[in-house]
């Protein structure tokens, strides 16, 4: 019995030792928070956060122990050892906060993409070189997640961009500095709303010209602008090796590379689903005419993916890693999935493929036939060094969908039998010769990179919304249907049970037949209502209109399977740990008494 218990403990210990990019937190604690997917319900920032932000007193001073003799653990007063006394000086702050309502933020992908602009000054003027970081603790309740950081320029201003899941309505701002009067390291920290109820700020509404959505509810995305004025607060001179080992300005607790001063933090996207509608023809969009083949079922090419992006300490991107698994094909056309990167440098592209059995596919065995040969590019299926022009043309993630899904379709009609087959998995790494700013050029829309589909039957390349607009004063998005307003590609958080063949997810006549009755409300409100439409509980009838990928999809790697299982059975495992602890306690207590009895 004891051997079994010890085996279980060792297994759990191995699980907790797996790298999760969460410093100092064992995996079994993270799994109790629900994992990276989290709850994606649409919630506005808490009334307290909004009220404090509006009144300008949302920020507080937090003293830090940086291991120096000058740290006193208070925000002011005299410090020292009774021999050398440093005069005290209490740090004071005032804040002026305003909100810029972001228009045209609805990009059909359920992510919240926004930015924070902050200006830091003290009694002597603006402060440059001040580190400001953004984090959140709502996607996994109570566990802070580092998002991004930046440093103030000569004007004391820094703008930090970030993307979060739709349930994150407020973020934590942290400003690192030192009190020059007592030498004490301090943080100025506070919470700021990035989603607020419609009408909470001037111009509020649905993020589209300030008009409230039907019913008057919903939330809007805002970009807070903060003017932070301080007294007795300044920059940090020199390097704080106790909390920043490589002296790159990124604290070790947030630094994915604490021993490498050229790299800072890593952003892990978590799991998402990329779903396409493939019958796109530019003539229909340009002429504003009805597209008779657009059935709006979002199942023509479906893949589940994760990305990791390595940033330098200045916020530029040095490397991108991705894992994509092909899980759905409901089309007669074949497709290639690609990624376009508009950057001014070359990059090393490495890619490997894994079969449905979980085994790697050697380059000699990989069928790299393309669905659209005119889109072929250097490095297809094999990788290599690609120029800036070749990166922009498109890196191949998946070749011909006929081969990557083994000549099957995972999208039957309503009532049809699902014979699920897991498609190929592509794992790739892109390492730029020089770090790049992905927010310049057509690289990011709605917080995600510029993936596109190359289609055999139409000869078209299909992009997600937000990347390309027509010229002229009355411009329109070239990849949104001008009649229905429907996109040809969407990104949904988590594993998405996409619609069955010819099931119109926007069904204008009977939303109950889509499997996702709240999708229509989400779309018509431009994303301000029902942000969690894809997670709402379905009736038995509604389930018949979707493909149950969640029950069939299993990641190809053992660690991922184990972690997903741990997330699913978190409470059972927690109770199991308690039972194991009690059992061991009883066993060792019994042995102790036996030992004492023998001694006596």
Buried (B, 14 or more C-beta within 10 A) or exposed (E): EEEEBEEBBEEBEEBBEEEBEBEEEBBBEBBBBBBBBBBBEBBBBBEEBBEBBBEBBBBEBEBBEBEEEBBBEBBBEEBBEEEEEBEBBBBBBEBEBBBBBBBEBBBBBBBBBBBBBBBBBBEEEBBBBBBBBBBBBBBBEEBBBBBBBBBBBEEBBBBBBBBBBBBBBBBBBBBBBBBBBBBBBBBBBBBBBBBBBBBBBEBBBBBBEBEBBEEEBBBBBBBBBBBBBBBBBBBBEEBBEEBBBBEBBBBBEBBBBBEBBEBBBBBBBBBBBBBBBBBBBEEBBEEEEEBEEBBBBBBBBBBBBBBBBBBBBBBBBBBBBBBBBBBBBBBEBBBBBBBBBBBEEBBBBBBBBBBBEBEEBEEEEBEBEBBBEEBBBBBBBBBEEBEBEBBBBBBBBBBBBBBBBBEEBBBBEBEEEBEBBBBBBBBBBBBBBEBBBBEEBBBBBBBBBBBBBBBBBBEBBBBBBBBBEEEEEEEEBBBBBBEBEBBBBBBBBBBBBBBBBEBBBBBEEEBEBBBBBBBBBBBBBBBBBBBBBBBEEBEEEBEBBBBEBEEBBEBBBEEBEBBBBBBEEBEEBBEEBEEBEEBBEEEEEEEEEEEEEEEE
